[in-house]
Amino acid sequence: MITNSTPTRAEVSDVANAVFDGSSVVMLSAETAIGVDPVNVVATMSRICGHADDEFDYNGWATRLREIRLASIGDDDMHLTDAMTGAAWRAATEMGASAIIAVSESGFTVRSIARFRPSMPILGFSTNARTRHQLTLSWGTTPLPASRATDSLDMMNSLVLTARELGHIKSGDTVAVLAGGGGGSRAKTTDLLRLVRVP
């Protein structure tokens, strides 16, 4: 669409396949970004992504992703985080949770759960402003500030109340809360998962 007002079939396929491959974002290439109508290109990409999202097999994707990750070789910390985010996706899905609250200093936990493309929103809490800016690109994530690192069940409960006060969830909702515990801001793994009824 450098000069044309409509995309070719190959261009449509490239954008749709990026969605089907699990990409969180798509962007313009250099040529289309400086083409004759970049606003139309962005609008067209948005429509294609919307249609691809409507056709996306979310449950199949998450199941396949878990199988791939379980077969891959990595360190124990990564395997633990993979297992916990997979469990959070499954528990939140089966319980019909209204949101997944993921707490992370680096954003790794939030990005890990976002890979599963859960049907409910992800509320990504972090004390780090840079991390929150980066999380705006993670699929389905609303970045939110945390006052301090989550290192206790009380802190997890306070973030649930914060999310409620901000209007992201409401009393009576069920939410999944996912965090690294025991190590404060130095926690390298995600090892806490709770299903909570919002007070």
C-alpha positions as CSV (number, residue, x, y, z in Angstrom):
1,M,0.0,0.0,0.0
2,I,2.8,2.4,-0.7
3,T,0.8,4.0,-3.5
4,N,-2.4,1.9,-3.6
5,S,-5.5,2.5,-1.5
6,T,-6.1,-1.3,-1.0
7,P,-3.8,-4.0,0.1
8,T,-2.7,-7.0,-2.0
9,R,-3.8,-10.5,-1.0
10,A,-0.2,-11.1,0.1
11,E,-0.2,-8.1,2.3
12,V,-3.5,-9.1,4.0
13,S,-2.1,-12.6,4.5
14,D,1.1,-11.3,6.1
15,V,-0.8,-9.2,8.6
16,A,-3.3,-11.9,9.4
17,N,-0.6,-14.6,9.8
18,A,1.3,-12.3,12.2
19,V,-1.9,-12.4,14.4
20,F,-2.3,-16.2,14.0
21,D,1.4,-16.6,14.9
22,G,0.7,-15.0,18.3
23,S,2.2,-11.5,17.7
24,S,1.2,-8.9,20.2
25,V,1.7,-6.0,17.8
26,V,2.2,-5.3,14.1
27,M,3.9,-2.3,12.6
28,L,4.3,-0.5,9.2
29,S,7.3,-1.3,7.2
30,A,9.5,1.6,6.1
31,E,7.9,1.8,2.6
32,T,4.3,1.9,3.8
33,A,5.1,4.2,6.7
34,I,6.3,6.9,4.2
35,G,3.7,5.9,1.5
36,V,1.0,8.2,0.1
37,D,-1.6,7.4,2.8
38,P,-0.2,5.9,6.0
39,V,-3.4,6.7,8.0
40,N,-5.3,4.4,5.6
41,V,-2.7,1.8,5.9
42,V,-3.0,1.8,9.7
43,A,-6.8,1.7,9.5
44,T,-6.6,-1.2,7.1
45,M,-4.1,-3.1,9.3
46,S,-6.4,-2.6,12.2
47,R,-9.4,-4.0,10.4
48,I,-7.4,-7.1,9.3
49,C,-6.1,-7.6,12.8
50,G,-9.7,-7.4,14.1
51,H,-10.9,-10.0,11.7
52,A,-8.0,-12.3,12.4
53,D,-8.6,-11.9,16.2
54,D,-12.2,-12.9,15.6
55,E,-11.1,-16.1,13.9
56,F,-8.2,-16.9,16.3
57,D,-8.3,-20.3,18.1
58,Y,-7.4,-19.0,21.5
59,N,-7.8,-22.3,23.4
60,G,-5.9,-24.2,20.7
61,W,-3.2,-21.6,20.7
62,A,-2.7,-21.8,24.5
63,T,-2.7,-25.6,24.5
64,R,-0.1,-25.7,21.7
65,L,2.0,-23.1,23.4
66,R,2.1,-25.0,26.6
67,E,3.2,-28.2,24.8
68,I,6.0,-26.3,22.9
69,R,7.2,-24.6,26.1
70,L,7.2,-27.9,28.1
71,A,9.3,-29.5,25.4
72,S,11.9,-26.7,25.3
73,I,15.0,-26.7,27.4
74,G,15.7,-23.8,29.7
75,D,16.6,-22.9,33.2
76,D,14.5,-23.9,36.2
77,D,13.4,-20.4,36.9
78,M,12.0,-20.1,33.4
79,H,10.3,-23.5,33.6
80,L,8.7,-22.5,36.9
81,T,7.4,-19.3,35.4
82,D,6.1,-21.1,32.3
83,A,4.3,-23.7,34.5
84,M,2.7,-21.0,36.7
85,T,1.6,-18.8,33.9
86,G,0.1,-21.8,32.1
87,A,-1.7,-22.7,35.3
88,A,-2.9,-19.1,35.7
89,W,-4.3,-19.1,32.2
90,R,-6.1,-22.5,32.7
91,A,-7.5,-21.6,36.1
92,A,-8.6,-18.1,35.0
93,T,-10.3,-19.6,31.9
94,E,-12.0,-22.5,33.8
95,M,-13.2,-20.2,36.6
96,G,-14.5,-17.5,34.2
97,A,-12.2,-14.9,35.9
98,S,-12.8,-11.3,35.1
99,A,-9.1,-10.4,35.0
100,I,-5.6,-11.8,35.5
101,I,-3.6,-9.6,37.8
102,A,0.1,-10.1,37.1
103,V,2.7,-8.4,39.2
104,S,6.3,-8.1,37.8
105,E,9.2,-5.7,38.3
106,S,10.8,-6.6,34.9
107,G,7.5,-7.4,33.1
108,F,8.5,-11.0,32.4
109,T,5.6,-12.5,34.3
110,V,3.1,-10.2,32.5
111,R,4.6,-11.0,29.0
112,S,4.6,-14.7,29.9
113,I,0.9,-14.7,30.7
114,A,0.1,-12.5,27.7
115,R,1.6,-15.2,25.4
116,F,-1.4,-17.3,26.2
117,R,-3.9,-14.7,24.9
118,P,-6.4,-15.2,27.7
119,S,-9.9,-14.1,27.0
120,M,-10.0,-11.8,30.0
121,P,-7.9,-8.6,30.4
122,I,-4.4,-8.7,32.0
123,L,-3.7,-6.0,34.6
124,G,0.1,-5.7,34.7
125,F,1.3,-4.1,37.9
126,S,4.9,-2.9,38.2
127,T,6.9,-0.5,40.4
128,N,9.1,0.3,37.3
129,A,7.8,3.0,35.0
130,R,10.0,1.8,32.1
131,T,8.5,-1.7,32.5
132,R,4.9,-0.2,32.5
133,H,5.7,1.7,29.2
134,Q,7.0,-1.5,27.6
135,L,3.9,-3.5,28.7
136,T,1.7,-1.2,26.6
137,L,2.9,-3.5,23.7
138,S,1.9,-6.8,25.5
139,W,-1.3,-8.3,24.2
140,G,-4.4,-7.6,26.3
141,T,-2.4,-5.8,29.0
142,T,-3.3,-2.7,30.9
143,P,-0.1,-1.5,32.8
144,L,-0.7,-0.2,36.3
145,P,1.7,1.3,38.9
146,A,2.5,-0.7,42.1
147,S,3.7,1.1,45.2
148,R,6.2,-1.6,46.1
149,A,7.3,-5.0,45.0
150,T,4.8,-7.8,45.8
151,D,6.3,-10.0,48.5
152,S,3.3,-11.1,50.5
153,L,-0.3,-12.2,50.3
154,D,-1.3,-9.0,51.9
155,M,0.3,-7.0,49.1
156,M,-1.5,-9.2,46.5
157,N,-4.8,-8.5,48.3
158,S,-4.0,-4.7,48.2
159,L,-3.5,-4.8,44.4
160,V,-6.9,-6.5,44.0
161,L,-8.4,-3.6,45.9
162,T,-6.5,-1.1,43.8
163,A,-7.7,-2.7,40.6
164,R,-11.3,-2.6,42.0
165,E,-10.9,1.1,43.0
166,L,-9.6,1.9,39.5
167,G,-12.7,0.3,38.0
168,H,-11.0,-2.6,36.2
169,I,-12.8,-5.2,38.3
170,K,-15.8,-5.1,40.6
171,S,-16.9,-6.7,43.9
172,G,-18.0,-10.3,43.5
173,D,-15.7,-10.9,40.5
174,T,-13.2,-13.7,40.5
175,V,-9.6,-12.8,39.6
176,A,-6.4,-14.7,39.2
177,V,-3.4,-13.1,40.9
178,L,0.1,-14.1,39.7
179,A,3.4,-12.9,41.3
180,G,6.9,-13.7,42.4
181,G,7.1,-14.1,46.1
182,G,9.8,-14.4,48.7
183,G,12.4,-12.3,47.0
184,G,10.9,-8.9,46.8
185,S,12.2,-7.0,43.8
186,R,14.9,-9.6,43.3
187,A,12.4,-12.5,42.8
188,K,13.4,-14.2,39.5
189,T,10.5,-16.6,39.3
190,T,6.8,-16.5,39.3
191,D,5.8,-18.8,42.2
192,L,2.5,-17.4,43.6
193,L,-0.9,-18.0,42.1
194,R,-4.2,-17.2,43.8
195,L,-7.8,-17.2,42.7
196,V,-9.5,-14.4,44.6
197,R,-13.1,-13.2,45.0
198,V,-13.0,-9.5,44.9
199,P,-14.4,-8.0,48.1
